[in-house]
């Protein structure tokens, strides 16, 4: 595969990530509003740990740690 094609592919993935991350942030805003209205704490450290473990368990072994970092930033 040529470098130009590889760059096109990574740019397409980046565009899809922007779309998906934007949607995720919209949903996170909805969750925050729900929690605020229900008097619940914004952060749930236990759930975040559970989600991180599940994400890492589903990932390829060599991708688990980088994904942990990315998702930690998202949370």
ABEGO torsion letter per residue (X at the ends): XBAAAAAAAAAAAAAAAAAAAAAAAAAAAAAAAAAAAAGBBABBAAAAAAAAAAAAAABBAAAAAAAAAAAAAAX
